[in-house]
Amino acid sequence: MRYRLAIFDFDGTLADSLPFFLSVFNTIADRHGFRRIDTSRAEQFRHYSVRRMMAHVGMPAWKLPLASKTFTNMMREHAATIPLFDGVPETLRQLAAQGVRLAVVSSNAEHNVRTVLGPELTGLVCCFECGMSIFGKASRIRAVLRAQGVMPSDAIYIGDQGTDADAANKAGVAFGAVHWGYATIEALRQHGVAEEFLAPRDLGRIAGAV
């Protein structure tokens, strides 16, 4: 199916930031008073929802914004070293060349998103909505739709976590699940998936390409 507007999550979808996230998680845990994790169990944690992970480390909901801010600030210092997934730059160029409008809705800071994308790819993005709670993306997706004058049926939100799927469902847009992100595809399927993408190059299907 062809979509006029492709809205992307950032961490775990466009940017391969999980290794950095794991490298700083325990520092953030110490700073904000929740439990550390055994990073060698990272693959097991990919099966956890965000809320289950919060419960696992004993993080109350009120601490999430504080921990998220610490993460984005730490990432700001290292953003230039965070890579995009292989194939992402080429696919974003392909989609833009085929007339698909590109947007980013991410809980990460806009500065970090722009830094990792770089000037060329940033220039392909028509709209950035960043810095919200991971549970508050639906309203930002709706804001992108309004700004671009696109009906929900003509848009897709591509992400890698159950919270992304839930946001897409609330906003009335299709959800595209990536296989390479923070959560496993099996976990994402529990939230309802319209499209699955095995590798970044498969995102070309958004424009109706093979």
C-alpha positions as CSV (number, residue, x, y, z in Angstrom):
1,M,0.0,0.0,0.0
2,R,1.2,3.5,-0.8
3,Y,1.2,6.1,2.0
4,R,1.4,9.9,1.5
5,L,3.0,10.5,4.9
6,A,5.5,8.3,6.7
7,I,6.0,9.2,10.4
8,F,9.0,7.6,12.1
9,D,9.9,6.9,15.6
10,F,13.7,7.5,16.1
11,D,15.5,5.3,18.7
12,G,15.5,1.7,17.6
13,T,13.7,2.6,14.3
14,L,16.1,5.0,12.5
15,A,18.9,5.2,15.0
16,D,20.8,2.2,16.4
17,S,20.9,3.7,19.9
18,L,20.2,0.6,22.0
19,P,24.0,-0.1,22.7
20,F,24.3,3.5,24.0
21,F,21.1,3.2,26.0
22,L,22.4,0.0,27.6
23,S,25.8,1.6,28.3
24,V,24.2,4.4,30.3
25,F,21.2,2.7,31.9
26,N,22.8,1.8,35.2
27,T,24.2,5.3,35.6
28,I,20.7,6.7,35.1
29,A,19.3,4.1,37.5
30,D,21.8,5.1,40.2
31,R,21.1,8.8,39.7
32,H,17.3,8.4,40.0
33,G,17.1,5.6,42.5
34,F,15.8,2.6,40.7
35,R,17.3,-0.9,40.2
36,R,20.2,-1.6,37.9
37,I,19.9,-4.3,35.2
38,D,22.2,-7.0,34.0
39,T,22.9,-5.8,30.5
40,S,23.8,-9.3,29.4
41,R,20.1,-10.0,29.6
42,A,19.2,-7.3,27.0
43,E,17.8,-9.8,24.6
44,Q,15.3,-11.0,27.2
45,F,14.3,-7.5,28.0
46,R,13.3,-6.9,24.4
47,H,10.2,-9.1,25.2
48,Y,9.2,-6.7,28.0
49,S,6.7,-3.9,27.5
50,V,7.8,-0.4,28.7
51,R,5.5,-0.7,31.8
52,R,6.8,-4.2,32.6
53,M,10.4,-2.9,32.3
54,M,9.5,0.0,34.6
55,A,8.1,-2.5,37.2
56,H,11.1,-4.8,36.8
57,V,13.5,-2.0,37.8
58,G,11.1,-0.4,40.4
59,M,10.7,2.9,38.5
60,P,7.5,4.7,39.4
61,A,5.8,6.6,36.6
62,W,6.7,10.0,38.1
63,K,10.4,9.3,37.6
64,L,10.1,8.4,33.9
65,P,10.3,12.1,32.7
66,L,13.3,12.7,34.9
67,A,15.1,9.6,33.7
68,S,14.2,10.3,30.1
69,K,15.6,13.8,30.4
70,T,18.8,12.5,31.8
71,F,19.1,10.0,28.9
72,T,18.5,12.7,26.2
73,N,21.1,15.0,27.9
74,M,23.6,12.2,28.0
75,M,22.9,11.3,24.4
76,R,23.4,14.9,23.4
77,E,27.0,14.6,24.4
78,H,27.4,11.5,22.2
79,A,24.9,12.0,19.5
80,A,27.5,12.4,16.8
81,T,28.6,8.8,17.5
82,I,25.2,7.2,17.3
83,P,24.8,5.5,13.9
84,L,21.7,5.1,11.8
85,F,20.8,1.5,10.9
86,D,22.3,0.3,7.6
87,G,20.0,1.2,4.8
88,V,18.1,3.9,6.5
89,P,19.8,6.9,4.7
90,E,19.2,5.3,1.3
91,T,15.6,4.4,2.1
92,L,14.7,7.9,3.4
93,R,16.2,9.4,0.2
94,Q,14.2,6.9,-1.9
95,L,10.9,7.6,-0.2
96,A,11.4,11.4,-0.4
97,A,12.3,11.1,-4.1
98,Q,9.0,9.1,-4.7
99,G,6.9,11.9,-3.1
100,V,6.4,10.4,0.3
101,R,6.4,13.1,3.0
102,L,8.7,12.2,6.0
103,A,8.2,13.2,9.6
104,V,9.6,12.2,13.0
105,V,7.7,11.8,16.2
106,S,10.1,10.8,19.0
107,S,10.5,11.1,22.8
108,N,14.1,12.0,22.2
109,A,15.2,15.6,21.9
110,E,15.0,17.2,18.5
111,H,18.6,18.3,18.7
112,N,19.7,14.7,19.1
113,V,17.5,13.5,16.2
114,R,18.8,16.2,13.9
115,T,22.4,15.5,14.9
116,V,22.2,11.8,14.2
117,L,20.3,12.3,10.9
118,G,22.8,14.9,9.7
119,P,22.0,18.0,7.6
120,E,21.1,16.2,4.4
121,L,18.6,13.7,5.8
122,T,17.2,16.4,8.2
123,G,16.4,18.4,5.1
124,L,14.2,15.6,3.9
125,V,12.0,15.7,7.0
126,C,9.0,18.0,6.8
127,C,8.1,17.9,10.5
128,F,9.7,17.1,13.8
129,E,7.6,16.5,17.0
130,C,10.0,15.6,19.7
131,G,10.6,15.5,23.5
132,M,7.2,14.2,24.7
133,S,6.6,11.3,27.0
134,I,6.8,7.8,25.4
135,F,3.1,7.5,26.4
136,G,2.2,10.9,24.7
137,K,2.9,10.3,21.1
138,A,-0.7,10.0,19.8
139,S,-1.4,13.8,20.1
140,R,1.9,14.6,18.3
141,I,1.0,12.2,15.5
142,R,-2.3,14.0,15.2
143,A,-0.4,17.3,15.1
144,V,1.7,16.2,12.2
145,L,-1.4,15.1,10.3
146,R,-3.0,18.5,10.8
147,A,0.1,20.4,9.8
148,Q,0.5,18.3,6.7
149,G,-3.2,18.2,5.8
150,V,-3.1,14.4,5.5
151,M,-5.9,12.1,6.4
152,P,-5.0,9.3,9.0
153,S,-5.8,6.7,6.3
154,D,-3.0,8.1,4.2
155,A,-0.3,8.0,6.9
156,I,1.7,5.3,8.7
157,Y,3.7,5.5,11.9
158,I,6.8,3.3,11.9
159,G,8.2,2.2,15.3
160,D,9.8,-0.5,17.4
161,Q,7.8,-0.5,20.7
162,G,4.4,-1.3,21.9
163,T,3.9,2.3,22.9
164,D,4.4,3.3,19.3
165,A,1.8,0.8,18.2
166,D,-0.6,2.1,20.8
167,A,0.0,5.7,19.7
168,A,-0.7,4.9,16.1
169,N,-3.9,3.1,17.0
170,K,-5.1,6.1,19.1
171,A,-4.3,8.5,16.3
172,G,-6.1,6.4,13.7
173,V,-3.0,5.7,11.5
174,A,-1.5,2.4,10.4
175,F,1.3,1.0,12.5
176,G,4.4,-0.3,10.8
177,A,6.5,-2.5,13.0
178,V,10.3,-2.9,12.4
179,H,12.0,-6.2,13.2
180,W,15.3,-4.6,14.2
181,G,14.3,-2.3,17.2
182,Y,14.2,-2.4,20.9
183,A,11.2,-4.8,21.1
184,T,10.8,-8.1,19.4
185,I,8.4,-8.4,16.5
186,E,6.4,-11.0,18.6
187,A,5.9,-8.4,21.3
188,L,4.8,-5.8,18.7
189,R,2.3,-8.1,17.1
190,Q,0.3,-8.2,20.3
191,H,-0.6,-4.5,19.8
192,G,-1.8,-4.8,16.2
193,V,0.4,-4.3,13.2
194,A,-0.6,-3.2,9.7
195,E,2.8,-3.6,8.1
196,E,6.0,-5.4,9.1
197,F,9.5,-4.4,7.9
198,L,12.2,-7.0,8.1
199,A,15.0,-4.7,7.1
200,P,15.3,-0.9,6.5
201,R,15.3,-1.4,2.7
202,D,11.8,-2.9,3.0
203,L,10.5,0.5,4.1
204,G,10.4,1.3,0.4
205,R,7.1,-0.4,0.3
206,I,5.6,2.7,1.9
207,A,5.8,4.4,-1.5
208,G,4.4,1.3,-3.2
209,A,7.9,0.2,-4.3
210,V,9.1,-3.4,-4.1
